[in-house]
Amino acid sequence: MHAVSIYKKGKERTLAEGRRRYDRKLRGYGSQPKPIFHRNSKVNKRTMPMLTCRECGSKCFAKAQRLKKFELV
């Protein structure tokens, strides 16, 4: 038996190597290094159900699906 919850992204670390590299690119003269996508084509985001084992507490992900409303009952 598993307990089901929805996966949420954690807080981004400011001292991570990729974040420092991106901030270094943004500094100084010049424009945005990567194109910013302005035209949204997707209606809804993928919801990622996270399954937690009730005995040992290990976590795994179920298949992600695009849903307008995800309800845990």
Secondary structure, 3 states (H helix, E strand, C coil): CEEEEECCCCCCCCCCHHHHHHHHHHCCCCCCCCCCCCCCCCCCCEECEEEEECCCCCEEECCCEECCCCCCC
